């Protein structure tokens, strides 16, 4: 029964990805101004979205011609400081914020910034907050893992202090039962490892002490080589290994493992469709942060601009840009509620 369930989920996800693209705009509401606003909005942050930001600004001005923009996309790392330093109104971060960034804002102002997701991460676009897949060697018969099991593999202790040290600990039989589990991944200081820690290790930072981690490198021309290349090149030589990386760096001798949020499944394969729906559990997102003191209504012009980004028109711009996956309707509604 478990094998049948796994096959059904994988086939359904595969057909959605390699068949027709999802109708990302189905059921989304068009932008309708709730009030006419004016003034200047100062945007800071993610230097990977200049064309997307231009689409948002141009589209918004068709409805709100009295709003002007000062946009400085100097990079994600500088955006939160611009916000709590009072020189930015909106901080666009090309990922989820690090705890240290939130803490710096809170230390300065005494409360945390308002976080709004504005897109899902990409599925397999370089530098665009891509989803993370879990890989094993192609000869490994493992059918799938739960998120709890993943934490027990990559962490120094899982639920109730349990650790998975052999492949027999996840149910493999025969010659595999006593084989040790060798763990590979991104360097702990990278955004990829930070998100994996957040989702899989619940932010504990308690990594498996035996994990071999890799950082980015550079080729002879000085171009960055993503650490995922090294992670999966190493894994393909180790039949006992397991790793997290992205499909961009997948080799012929490794394969992605379907994941389940809880015991009993369903086990979901990593696909573009399952990343969009968020059924695949290690899917990332991008954000905008706003300085809103507790109990104080959001600045009307900022509220209207974010409402535009989260409208059918704003999501269409994400689709046309093609780098990031758009928000699905459920997540989009959750973000709109945060503006009230």
DRENTI-745173 format. One line per field, with one value per residue: residue in one letter; z, x, y of N, C-alpha, C in turn. Coordinates in steps of 0.05 Angstrom, whole numbers, plus 5000, padded with zeros to 4 digits. Each point is the difference from the previous one (the first is absolute). Layout:
BEGIN
resn: c(A; ...) .
nc3: c(Z; ...) .
nc1: c(X; ...) .
nc2: c(Y; ...) .
cac3: c(Z; ...) .
cac1: c(X; ...) .
cac2: c(Y; ...) .
cc3: c(Z; ...) .
cc1: c(X; ...) .
cc2: c(Y; ...) .
//
This chain:
BEGIN
resn: c(X; X; X; X; X; X; X; X; X; X; X; X; X; X; X; X; X; X; X; X; X; X; X; X; X; X; X; X; X; X; X; X; X; X; X; X; X; X; X; X; X; X; X; X; X; X; X; X; X; X; X; X; X; X; X; X; X; X; X; X; X; X; X; X; X; X; X; X; X; X; X; X; X; X; X; X; X; X; X; X; X; X; X; X; X; X; X; X; X; X; X; X; X; X; X; X; X; X; X; X; X; X; X; X; X; X; X; X; X; X; X; X; X; X; X; X; X; X; X; X; X; X; X; X; X; X; X; X; X; X; X; X; X; X; X; X; X; X; X; X; X; X; X; X; X; X; X; X; X; X; X; X; X; X; X; X; X; X; X; X; X; X; X; X; X; X; X; X; X; X; X; X; X; X; X; X; X; X; X; X; X; X; X; X; X; X; X; X; X; X; X; X; X; X; X; X; X; X; X; X; X; X; X; X; X; X; X; X; X; X; X; X; X; X; X; X; X; X; X; X; X; X; X; X; X; X; X; X; X; X; X; X; X; X; X; X; X; X; X; X; X; X; X; X; X; X; X; X; X; X; X; X; X; X; X; X; X; X; X; X; X; X; X; X; X; X; X; X; X; X; X; X; X; X; X; X; X; X; X; X; X; X; X; X; X; X; X; X; X; X; X; X; X; X; X; X; X; X; X; X; X; X; X; X; X; X; X; X; X; X; X; X; X; X; X; X; X; X; X; X; X; X; X; X; X; X; X; X; X; X; X; X; X; X; X; X; X; X; X; X) .
nc3: c(5000; 5017; 4986; 5002; 5026; 5003; 4986; 5013; 5023; 4995; 4992; 5020; 5016; 4990; 4999; 5024; 5004; 4989; 5010; 5001; 4997; 5026; 5004; 5000; 4981; 4998; 5002; 4988; 5019; 4983; 4996; 5022; 4995; 5025; 4992; 4992; 4993; 5015; 4989; 5014; 4986; 5021; 4978; 5018; 4992; 4995; 4994; 5005; 5009; 4987; 4982; 5019; 5014; 4977; 4996; 5025; 4998; 4976; 5007; 5023; 4986; 4986; 5024; 5006; 4982; 5024; 4995; 5013; 4986; 5022; 4981; 5020; 4979; 5024; 5004; 5003; 5001; 4983; 4993; 5018; 4996; 4974; 5007; 5017; 4979; 4991; 4983; 5008; 4983; 4979; 5014; 4976; 5012; 4985; 5025; 5018; 5018; 5004; 5020; 4992; 4976; 5007; 5012; 4978; 4984; 5013; 4999; 4975; 4994; 5011; 4975; 4991; 4977; 4984; 4999; 4974; 4995; 4981; 5003; 4988; 5010; 4987; 4978; 4979; 5009; 4989; 5025; 4994; 5023; 4988; 4993; 5022; 4985; 5009; 4999; 4988; 5003; 4974; 5012; 5014; 5012; 5014; 5010; 5024; 5009; 5026; 5005; 5017; 4981; 4984; 5020; 5001; 4974; 4995; 5021; 5022; 4999; 4995; 4993; 5024; 4988; 4983; 4992; 4975; 5005; 4996; 4976; 5016; 5010; 4974; 5009; 4991; 4984; 5007; 4978; 4996; 5015; 4996; 4976; 5004; 5012; 4977; 5013; 4979; 4999; 5001; 4998; 5026; 4988; 4983; 4982; 4983; 5014; 5000; 4975; 4992; 5014; 4988; 4977; 4998; 5010; 4990; 4985; 5006; 4974; 5009; 4985; 4983; 5021; 4988; 4997; 4974; 5006; 4980; 4993; 4990; 4975; 4986; 4974; 4979; 4992; 5024; 4984; 5014; 5014; 4996; 5027; 4989; 4983; 5020; 5011; 4976; 4994; 5025; 5000; 4975; 5016; 5014; 4996; 5022; 4981; 5013; 4985; 5004; 4978; 4975; 4986; 5002; 5022; 4993; 5008; 4982; 5019; 5000; 5020; 4994; 5026; 4995; 5008; 5025; 5005; 4998; 5020; 4981; 4996; 4976; 4985; 5000; 4974; 4999; 4994; 4976; 4994; 5012; 4988; 4978; 5002; 5004; 4984; 4983; 5021; 4982; 4999; 4988; 5009; 4988; 5011; 5011; 5013; 5019; 5005; 5014; 5015; 5021; 4990; 4982; 4988; 4980; 4993; 4994; 4994; 5023; 5014; 4987; 5003; 5025; 5003; 4986; 5014; 5018; 4979; 4984; 4999; 5026; 5003; 4981; 5013; 5022; 4989; 4991; 5023; 5011; 5017; 5014; 5017; 4989; 5016; 5013; 4992; 5011; 4991; 4976; 5005; 5008; 4978; 4985; 5015; 4995; 4979; 5011) .
nc1: c(5016; 5022; 5009; 4975; 4998; 5025; 4994; 4976; 5011; 5020; 4982; 4984; 5021; 5009; 4975; 4998; 5024; 5000; 4976; 4975; 5010; 5002; 4974; 5023; 4985; 4993; 4977; 5020; 4999; 4987; 5020; 4988; 5007; 5008; 5021; 4996; 5025; 5018; 5022; 5022; 5004; 5015; 5007; 5006; 5023; 4986; 5026; 4985; 4987; 5020; 4999; 4999; 5018; 5013; 4994; 5007; 5022; 5006; 4995; 5012; 5018; 4991; 5000; 5026; 4992; 4990; 5007; 5022; 5021; 5014; 5012; 5010; 5005; 5012; 4980; 4993; 5026; 4996; 4980; 5003; 5026; 4993; 4986; 5017; 5015; 4975; 5016; 4984; 4981; 5011; 5004; 5009; 4995; 5020; 4991; 4998; 4993; 5026; 5003; 5025; 4988; 4983; 5020; 5014; 4979; 4996; 5026; 4998; 4978; 5008; 4997; 4987; 5013; 4982; 4996; 5003; 4991; 5017; 5015; 4995; 5019; 5022; 4996; 5011; 4995; 5024; 5009; 4980; 5014; 5015; 4981; 4999; 5015; 4990; 5025; 4998; 5019; 5002; 5020; 4994; 4989; 5009; 4975; 5005; 4999; 4994; 4987; 4986; 4998; 4993; 4985; 4993; 5000; 4990; 4985; 5010; 4974; 4983; 4976; 4997; 5017; 4982; 5019; 5000; 5012; 4980; 5002; 5008; 5010; 5001; 5006; 5025; 4997; 5006; 5015; 4978; 4990; 5024; 4993; 5023; 4987; 5009; 5004; 4988; 5011; 4985; 5020; 5004; 5019; 4993; 4987; 5011; 5023; 4999; 4990; 5019; 5016; 4989; 4999; 5024; 5017; 4979; 5020; 5004; 5008; 4987; 5020; 4997; 5014; 4990; 4982; 5005; 5007; 4988; 5019; 4991; 5006; 5023; 4992; 5015; 4975; 5001; 4986; 4978; 5010; 4974; 4999; 4976; 5017; 5013; 4977; 4989; 5022; 5000; 4974; 5004; 5021; 4978; 4998; 5015; 5003; 4995; 4986; 5003; 4987; 5005; 4978; 5007; 5007; 4977; 5011; 5010; 5018; 4983; 4982; 4979; 4997; 4977; 4987; 4996; 4980; 4987; 5001; 5002; 5015; 4994; 5014; 5012; 5001; 5026; 4980; 5000; 4983; 5013; 5020; 4986; 4990; 5026; 4990; 5020; 5009; 5020; 4979; 5016; 5005; 4990; 5010; 4981; 5017; 4983; 5007; 4986; 5001; 5001; 4977; 5019; 4980; 5000; 5022; 4980; 5020; 5012; 4978; 4995; 5025; 5000; 4976; 5012; 5022; 4981; 4997; 4979; 5000; 5003; 4983; 4985; 5008; 4995; 4977; 4996; 5008; 4987; 5011; 4980; 4992; 4977; 4988; 4993; 4975; 5005; 5025; 4991; 4979; 5018; 5014; 4978; 4994; 5026; 4988; 4982) .
nc2: c(4976; 5000; 4979; 4991; 5008; 4990; 4978; 4999; 5007; 4983; 4982; 5006; 5001; 4978; 4991; 5012; 4990; 4977; 5003; 5009; 5025; 5002; 5005; 5013; 5011; 4975; 5013; 5014; 5018; 5015; 5016; 5007; 5026; 4997; 5014; 5025; 4993; 5012; 5010; 4996; 4978; 4995; 4988; 4982; 4989; 4978; 4997; 4979; 5022; 5012; 4980; 4982; 5013; 5002; 4974; 4994; 5015; 4992; 4975; 5004; 5014; 4979; 4990; 5004; 5018; 5004; 4974; 5007; 4990; 4995; 4987; 4987; 4985; 5005; 4984; 4974; 4998; 5021; 4984; 4981; 5004; 5001; 4978; 4987; 5007; 4996; 4986; 4980; 4998; 4987; 4978; 4998; 4977; 4991; 4999; 4981; 5018; 5005; 4983; 5002; 4999; 4981; 4987; 5006; 4994; 4978; 4997; 5009; 4986; 4976; 4995; 4980; 4999; 5012; 4974; 5005; 4976; 5003; 4979; 4978; 4984; 4998; 4986; 5012; 5024; 5001; 5002; 4985; 4996; 4982; 4982; 4986; 4984; 4978; 4993; 4977; 4982; 4998; 4987; 5022; 4979; 5020; 4996; 5008; 5025; 4999; 5023; 4985; 4981; 5020; 5009; 4975; 5005; 5024; 4994; 5012; 5008; 4980; 4991; 5008; 5017; 4991; 4983; 5005; 4976; 4982; 4989; 4981; 5023; 5000; 4975; 5006; 4980; 4975; 5001; 5014; 4981; 4990; 5009; 5014; 5020; 5007; 5023; 5013; 5024; 5022; 5017; 4998; 5016; 4981; 5014; 4982; 5000; 5026; 4998; 4983; 5015; 5020; 4986; 4989; 5018; 5013; 5009; 4975; 4998; 4978; 5004; 4980; 4993; 4978; 5020; 4993; 5025; 5013; 5017; 5023; 4996; 5001; 5004; 4992; 5005; 4989; 4984; 5007; 4980; 4996; 5001; 5003; 5012; 5011; 5008; 5004; 5014; 5008; 5006; 5008; 5006; 5006; 4974; 5006; 5018; 5024; 5017; 5027; 5006; 5006; 4997; 5025; 4987; 4989; 4977; 4985; 5002; 5020; 4998; 5016; 5005; 4988; 5021; 4993; 5016; 4978; 4983; 4983; 5021; 5010; 4983; 5023; 4996; 5009; 5016; 5012; 4981; 4981; 5013; 5003; 4975; 4999; 4982; 5008; 4989; 4997; 5016; 5017; 5025; 5021; 5022; 5015; 5017; 5005; 5025; 4982; 5021; 4985; 4993; 5005; 5012; 4983; 5013; 5016; 5016; 4992; 5002; 5022; 5007; 4992; 5013; 5019; 4998; 4999; 5017; 4996; 5026; 5001; 4980; 5012; 5022; 4985; 4992; 5024; 5008; 4980; 5017; 5012; 4981; 5004; 5016; 4978; 4996; 4977; 4998; 5007; 4986; 4982; 5008; 5000; 4979; 4998; 5010; 4985) .
cac3: c(5000; 5001; 4974; 4981; 5006; 4991; 4971; 4991; 5005; 4982; 4973; 4999; 5000; 4975; 4978; 5003; 4993; 4973; 4983; 4999; 5024; 5016; 4996; 5025; 5006; 5004; 5026; 5014; 4996; 4988; 5019; 5002; 5022; 5022; 5003; 4983; 5017; 4987; 5015; 4990; 5012; 4997; 4999; 5002; 5003; 4982; 4975; 4979; 4990; 4988; 4980; 5013; 5015; 4981; 4992; 5022; 5003; 4977; 5002; 5023; 4993; 4983; 5019; 5021; 4986; 5018; 5016; 4987; 5012; 5001; 5001; 5002; 5003; 5004; 5009; 5022; 5026; 5009; 5000; 5027; 5013; 4989; 5012; 5027; 5000; 4993; 4973; 4982; 5009; 4995; 4997; 4984; 5005; 4981; 5015; 5027; 5015; 5020; 5027; 5008; 4988; 5016; 5026; 4998; 4998; 5026; 5020; 4994; 5002; 5022; 4990; 4975; 4975; 4988; 4977; 4980; 4977; 4974; 4980; 5008; 4987; 4974; 5001; 4992; 4988; 5015; 5016; 5005; 5023; 4989; 5019; 5007; 4997; 5014; 4981; 5007; 4977; 4984; 5008; 5026; 4995; 5017; 4986; 5009; 5028; 5013; 5010; 5026; 4994; 4989; 5023; 5015; 4984; 4997; 5026; 5019; 5015; 4990; 5021; 5023; 4999; 4982; 4977; 4980; 4994; 4979; 4982; 5013; 5018; 4985; 4989; 4979; 5008; 4987; 5001; 5006; 5027; 5017; 4987; 5014; 4984; 4997; 4996; 4986; 4996; 4997; 5022; 5020; 4998; 4976; 5002; 4997; 5025; 5019; 4997; 5007; 5029; 5008; 4993; 5007; 5027; 5016; 5009; 5023; 4993; 5010; 4976; 5003; 5002; 4979; 4974; 4985; 4987; 4978; 4994; 4972; 4989; 4976; 4979; 4992; 4991; 5022; 5003; 5024; 4997; 5023; 5016; 4993; 4981; 5015; 5017; 4985; 4988; 5021; 5005; 4979; 5004; 5027; 5001; 5026; 5006; 4996; 4998; 4990; 4980; 4982; 4975; 4981; 5003; 5001; 4981; 4992; 5020; 5024; 4995; 5021; 5017; 5008; 5029; 5012; 5024; 5024; 4995; 4985; 4974; 4975; 4993; 4978; 4985; 4995; 4973; 4999; 5009; 5029; 5013; 4999; 5018; 5027; 5009; 5006; 5025; 5003; 4980; 5012; 4993; 5002; 5019; 5004; 5028; 5005; 5027; 5010; 5029; 5010; 5004; 4982; 4973; 4980; 4983; 4978; 4973; 5001; 5000; 4972; 4982; 5006; 4990; 4971; 4996; 5006; 4983; 4975; 4984; 5011; 4996; 4972; 4996; 5009; 4980; 4976; 5006; 4996; 5017; 5024; 4998; 5014; 5023; 4994; 5011; 5029; 5013; 4993; 5018; 5027; 5001; 5000; 5027; 5017; 4995; 5015) .
cac1: c(4984; 5018; 5012; 4979; 4996; 5023; 5000; 4978; 5008; 5022; 4990; 4983; 5017; 5015; 4983; 4995; 5024; 5008; 4978; 4994; 5006; 4976; 4989; 5008; 4983; 4972; 4988; 5012; 4986; 5014; 5005; 4980; 5008; 4982; 5001; 5020; 5022; 5021; 5025; 5024; 5007; 5029; 5005; 5028; 5003; 5007; 5011; 4993; 4973; 4995; 4980; 4975; 4992; 4990; 4973; 4982; 4997; 4986; 4972; 4987; 4995; 4977; 4978; 5007; 5020; 5012; 5020; 5026; 5018; 5029; 5007; 5029; 5002; 5028; 5005; 4985; 5014; 4999; 4973; 4989; 5013; 4986; 4974; 5001; 5015; 4982; 5004; 4984; 4972; 4996; 5025; 4995; 5021; 4997; 4999; 4990; 5020; 5015; 4993; 5017; 4989; 4976; 5009; 5012; 4977; 4986; 5017; 4999; 4974; 4984; 4980; 5009; 4987; 4979; 5010; 4981; 5011; 4991; 5001; 5015; 5026; 5000; 5004; 5027; 5013; 5024; 5000; 4972; 4987; 4988; 4991; 5021; 4992; 5016; 5010; 5015; 5012; 4980; 4998; 4987; 4972; 4982; 4977; 4993; 5006; 4984; 5016; 5012; 5023; 5021; 5013; 5016; 5024; 5017; 5004; 5015; 4980; 4973; 4979; 5007; 5029; 5006; 5017; 5002; 5028; 5003; 4977; 4980; 4983; 4977; 4984; 5012; 5006; 5021; 5027; 4999; 4992; 5022; 5017; 4999; 4990; 5020; 4984; 5013; 4983; 5011; 5013; 4981; 4996; 4985; 4971; 4988; 5002; 4983; 4972; 4998; 5000; 4974; 4978; 5005; 5011; 4983; 5016; 5017; 5028; 5014; 5006; 5015; 5028; 5016; 4993; 5020; 4987; 5014; 4994; 5004; 5027; 5002; 5015; 5024; 4992; 4989; 4971; 4993; 4990; 4983; 5008; 4984; 5016; 5019; 4984; 4989; 5023; 5009; 4980; 4999; 5021; 4996; 4974; 4987; 4996; 4975; 5008; 4980; 5010; 4978; 4999; 5020; 5026; 4996; 5016; 4987; 5003; 4985; 4972; 4986; 4983; 4974; 4998; 4973; 5001; 4995; 5000; 4977; 4999; 5011; 5027; 4998; 5025; 5005; 4994; 4992; 4972; 4998; 5012; 4980; 4979; 5013; 4998; 5028; 5004; 5023; 4996; 5006; 4983; 5012; 4985; 5004; 4996; 4989; 5001; 4974; 4999; 4976; 4976; 4999; 4992; 5021; 4999; 4982; 5013; 5014; 4980; 4989; 5021; 5002; 4976; 5004; 5019; 4985; 4976; 5004; 5019; 5026; 5008; 5006; 5027; 5019; 4999; 5013; 5029; 5008; 5022; 4989; 4973; 4980; 4985; 4974; 4978; 4997; 5021; 4995; 4979; 5012; 5016; 4982; 4989; 5020; 4999; 4977) .
cac2: c(5024; 5023; 5003; 5009; 5028; 5015; 5002; 5017; 5027; 5007; 5002; 5024; 5024; 5000; 5008; 5029; 5015; 4996; 5006; 5028; 5015; 5007; 5026; 5014; 5023; 4991; 5006; 5023; 5025; 5023; 5022; 5021; 5017; 5005; 5029; 5013; 5008; 5016; 5000; 4986; 4975; 4994; 4971; 4990; 4972; 4978; 5009; 4982; 5005; 5026; 5000; 4994; 5024; 5020; 4993; 5007; 5029; 5011; 4991; 5013; 5028; 5002; 5003; 5020; 5017; 5020; 4987; 4999; 4980; 5001; 4972; 4994; 4970; 4996; 4973; 4991; 5002; 5027; 5010; 5003; 5023; 5023; 5003; 5010; 5025; 5021; 5010; 4984; 4994; 4972; 4984; 4976; 4980; 4979; 4975; 5005; 5014; 4986; 5007; 5022; 5024; 5006; 5009; 5027; 5019; 5001; 5013; 5028; 5012; 4989; 4982; 4987; 5011; 4984; 4984; 4992; 4985; 5012; 4978; 4976; 4999; 4986; 4971; 4993; 5023; 5008; 5025; 5009; 4988; 4976; 4979; 4981; 4972; 4980; 4981; 4977; 4987; 4987; 4972; 4997; 4993; 5016; 5010; 5027; 5007; 5020; 5022; 4993; 4984; 5017; 5014; 4981; 4995; 5024; 5012; 4984; 4985; 5005; 4999; 4983; 4995; 4978; 5006; 4979; 4996; 4979; 4999; 4984; 5017; 5011; 4978; 4984; 4972; 4985; 5011; 5029; 5005; 5008; 5020; 5026; 5023; 5022; 5024; 5022; 5023; 5027; 5013; 5009; 5028; 5007; 5002; 4974; 4986; 5014; 4992; 4972; 5000; 5011; 4983; 4972; 4998; 5018; 5023; 4993; 5002; 4977; 4984; 4975; 5007; 4986; 5010; 5014; 5023; 5012; 5028; 5007; 5002; 5016; 4988; 5015; 5026; 5015; 4996; 4985; 4972; 4995; 4978; 4976; 4984; 4983; 4982; 4977; 4985; 4983; 4980; 4979; 4981; 4987; 4987; 5002; 5028; 5015; 5028; 5019; 5018; 5008; 4985; 5012; 4988; 4971; 4984; 4975; 4979; 5007; 5004; 5014; 4984; 5012; 5006; 5002; 5017; 4983; 4971; 4991; 5014; 4990; 5006; 5019; 5004; 5028; 5009; 5028; 5002; 4995; 5023; 5022; 4995; 4996; 4972; 4992; 5015; 5017; 5020; 5026; 5022; 5027; 5016; 5029; 5007; 5027; 5010; 5007; 4997; 4986; 5016; 5023; 4992; 5002; 5024; 4993; 4996; 4975; 4979; 4998; 4989; 4971; 4987; 4997; 4978; 4975; 4998; 4985; 5015; 4997; 4972; 4997; 5010; 4979; 4979; 5010; 5003; 4972; 4991; 4988; 4989; 5017; 4989; 4987; 5016; 4997; 5016; 5028; 5010; 5002; 5024; 5023; 5004; 5013; 5029; 5011) .
cc3: c(5000; 4973; 4980; 5005; 4990; 4970; 4990; 5004; 4980; 4971; 4997; 4998; 4974; 4976; 5001; 4991; 4970; 4980; 4998; 5026; 5016; 4992; 5026; 5008; 5006; 5028; 5014; 4994; 4987; 5021; 4997; 5023; 5021; 5008; 4982; 5018; 4984; 5017; 4987; 5016; 4995; 5002; 5001; 4998; 4976; 4973; 4976; 4988; 4987; 4979; 5012; 5016; 4981; 4990; 5022; 5002; 4977; 5001; 5021; 4993; 4981; 5017; 5020; 4988; 5018; 5019; 4983; 5016; 5000; 5005; 5000; 5007; 5002; 5011; 5025; 5027; 5012; 5006; 5028; 5014; 4990; 5013; 5029; 5003; 4991; 4972; 4979; 5012; 4997; 4995; 4985; 5003; 4983; 5013; 5025; 5016; 5020; 5028; 5009; 4989; 5015; 5028; 5000; 4998; 5028; 5021; 4996; 5006; 5021; 4991; 4973; 4976; 4991; 4975; 4982; 4978; 4974; 4977; 5013; 4989; 4973; 5004; 4993; 4985; 5017; 5014; 5008; 5021; 4993; 5023; 5005; 4999; 5017; 4981; 5013; 4974; 4985; 5007; 5026; 4996; 5017; 4984; 5008; 5029; 5010; 5009; 5026; 4996; 4989; 5022; 5016; 4985; 5000; 5026; 5018; 5019; 4989; 5023; 5022; 5000; 4981; 4977; 4981; 4990; 4978; 4983; 5011; 5019; 4985; 4984; 4978; 5011; 4987; 5004; 5008; 5030; 5018; 4987; 5014; 4981; 5000; 4991; 4987; 4997; 4996; 5025; 5018; 4997; 4975; 5005; 4997; 5026; 5021; 4997; 5007; 5031; 5011; 4997; 5011; 5029; 5019; 5013; 5023; 4994; 5009; 4977; 5008; 4999; 4978; 4972; 4987; 4984; 4980; 4997; 4970; 4993; 4976; 4979; 4992; 4990; 5023; 5004; 5024; 4992; 5025; 5015; 4994; 4980; 5016; 5017; 4984; 4985; 5021; 5006; 4979; 5003; 5026; 5001; 5026; 5008; 4997; 5001; 4994; 4981; 4982; 4974; 4979; 5000; 5001; 4978; 4994; 5022; 5027; 4993; 5024; 5015; 5006; 5031; 5009; 5025; 5025; 4992; 4986; 4974; 4999; 4995; 4973; 4987; 4995; 4970; 5001; 5010; 5030; 5015; 5000; 5020; 5029; 5011; 5006; 5023; 5002; 4976; 5012; 4990; 5002; 5015; 4996; 5029; 5003; 5030; 5009; 5031; 5009; 5005; 4982; 4971; 4980; 4984; 4975; 4973; 4999; 4998; 4971; 4981; 5005; 4990; 4970; 4994; 5004; 4985; 4976; 4982; 5011; 4997; 4971; 4993; 5008; 4980; 4975; 5004; 4999; 5019; 5024; 4993; 5014; 5025; 4991; 5015; 5031; 5015; 4996; 5020; 5028; 5003; 5000; 5027; 5019; 4997; 5017; 5028) .
cc1: c(5017; 5013; 4980; 4995; 5022; 4999; 4978; 5008; 5021; 4989; 4982; 5017; 5015; 4983; 4994; 5023; 5006; 4977; 4996; 5007; 4975; 4990; 5005; 4981; 4971; 4991; 5012; 4984; 5017; 5003; 4978; 5009; 4979; 5000; 5022; 5022; 5020; 5025; 5021; 5004; 5029; 5004; 5030; 5001; 5010; 5009; 4994; 4972; 4996; 4978; 4972; 4990; 4990; 4972; 4980; 4995; 4984; 4970; 4985; 4994; 4977; 4975; 5004; 5021; 5015; 5021; 5026; 5018; 5029; 5009; 5030; 5002; 5029; 5007; 4984; 5013; 4997; 4971; 4989; 5012; 4988; 4974; 5001; 5017; 4984; 5004; 4986; 4972; 4994; 5027; 4994; 5023; 4995; 5000; 4984; 5022; 5014; 4991; 5016; 4990; 4975; 5008; 5012; 4978; 4987; 5017; 4999; 4973; 4981; 4978; 5010; 4986; 4978; 5011; 4977; 5014; 4989; 5004; 5011; 5028; 4998; 5000; 5028; 5014; 5024; 4996; 4972; 4986; 4987; 4993; 5024; 4990; 5019; 5008; 5014; 5013; 4979; 4996; 4986; 4970; 4979; 4977; 4992; 5007; 4980; 5019; 5014; 5025; 5023; 5014; 5017; 5025; 5019; 5005; 5016; 4981; 4973; 4980; 5008; 5029; 5008; 5018; 5000; 5028; 5005; 4975; 4978; 4982; 4977; 4985; 5012; 5009; 5025; 5027; 5000; 4996; 5023; 5018; 4997; 4988; 5021; 4985; 5016; 4980; 5016; 5013; 4979; 4994; 4984; 4970; 4986; 5000; 4982; 4971; 4996; 4999; 4973; 4977; 5004; 5009; 4985; 5016; 5020; 5030; 5017; 5004; 5014; 5030; 5017; 4993; 5023; 4987; 5018; 4991; 5004; 5029; 5000; 5016; 5023; 4994; 4988; 4971; 4994; 4990; 4984; 5008; 4985; 5015; 5018; 4985; 4992; 5022; 5012; 4981; 5000; 5022; 4997; 4972; 4986; 4992; 4972; 5008; 4976; 5013; 4976; 5003; 5019; 5026; 4998; 5017; 4986; 5000; 4987; 4971; 4987; 4981; 4974; 4999; 4971; 5002; 4996; 4999; 4974; 4996; 4979; 5029; 5000; 5027; 5004; 4996; 4993; 4971; 4998; 5014; 4980; 4977; 5009; 4995; 5027; 5010; 5025; 5000; 5005; 4982; 5016; 4981; 5003; 4994; 4993; 5003; 4972; 4999; 4974; 4976; 4997; 4993; 5024; 4996; 4983; 5013; 5016; 4980; 4989; 5020; 5003; 4976; 5002; 5018; 4986; 4974; 5006; 5021; 5029; 5011; 5006; 5028; 5021; 5001; 5015; 5030; 5013; 5022; 4989; 4973; 4980; 4989; 4976; 4978; 4998; 5021; 4995; 4979; 5011; 5016; 4983; 4988; 5019; 4999; 4978; 5009) .
cc2: c(5025; 5005; 5011; 5030; 5018; 5004; 5019; 5030; 5010; 5004; 5025; 5025; 5002; 5009; 5029; 5016; 4998; 5002; 5030; 5014; 5006; 5027; 5016; 5022; 4992; 5007; 5024; 5025; 5022; 5022; 5021; 5018; 5003; 5029; 5011; 5012; 5017; 5000; 4984; 4974; 4994; 4970; 4993; 4970; 4984; 5010; 4981; 5005; 5027; 5001; 4995; 5025; 5022; 4994; 5007; 5030; 5012; 4992; 5015; 5029; 5005; 5004; 5023; 5019; 5020; 4988; 4999; 4981; 5009; 4972; 4996; 4970; 4993; 4972; 4994; 5006; 5028; 5009; 5005; 5024; 5026; 5006; 5010; 5025; 5023; 5012; 4984; 4996; 4971; 4987; 4974; 4981; 4976; 4972; 5006; 5015; 4982; 5010; 5024; 5027; 5010; 5011; 5028; 5021; 5003; 5014; 5030; 5013; 4988; 4981; 4988; 5012; 4981; 4986; 4993; 4984; 5012; 4981; 4975; 5003; 4987; 4970; 4993; 5024; 5009; 5026; 5009; 4983; 4973; 4980; 4982; 4971; 4982; 4978; 4976; 4989; 4984; 4971; 4996; 4994; 5016; 5012; 5028; 5004; 5019; 5023; 4994; 4982; 5016; 5015; 4981; 4991; 5023; 5014; 4983; 4985; 5008; 5000; 4980; 4992; 4978; 5010; 4976; 4998; 4980; 5001; 4981; 5015; 5013; 4978; 4984; 4973; 4989; 5014; 5029; 5005; 5011; 5021; 5027; 5021; 5022; 5025; 5022; 5023; 5026; 5009; 5014; 5030; 5009; 5003; 4973; 4984; 5014; 4992; 4971; 4997; 5009; 4980; 4972; 4997; 5019; 5022; 4994; 5006; 4977; 4980; 4974; 5006; 4988; 5010; 5014; 5022; 5013; 5029; 5005; 5001; 5019; 4984; 5017; 5028; 5018; 4997; 4982; 4972; 4994; 4975; 4974; 4982; 4981; 4980; 4975; 4984; 4981; 4978; 4977; 4979; 4984; 4987; 5002; 5029; 5010; 5029; 5017; 5019; 5007; 4984; 5011; 4985; 4970; 4986; 4974; 4979; 5007; 5003; 5013; 4981; 5014; 5004; 5002; 5018; 4984; 4971; 4992; 5015; 5021; 5009; 5016; 5003; 5030; 5006; 5029; 5004; 4997; 5023; 5024; 4996; 4998; 4972; 4988; 5017; 5018; 5019; 5027; 5022; 5026; 5018; 5029; 5005; 5029; 5007; 5008; 4996; 4986; 5019; 5023; 4990; 5004; 5026; 4993; 4996; 4974; 4977; 4997; 4987; 4970; 4985; 4997; 4976; 4973; 4997; 4983; 5014; 4996; 4972; 4995; 5010; 4980; 4978; 5009; 5002; 4972; 4990; 4985; 4988; 5019; 4987; 4985; 5015; 4999; 5017; 5030; 5011; 5003; 5025; 5026; 5005; 5014; 5030; 5014; 5009) .
//
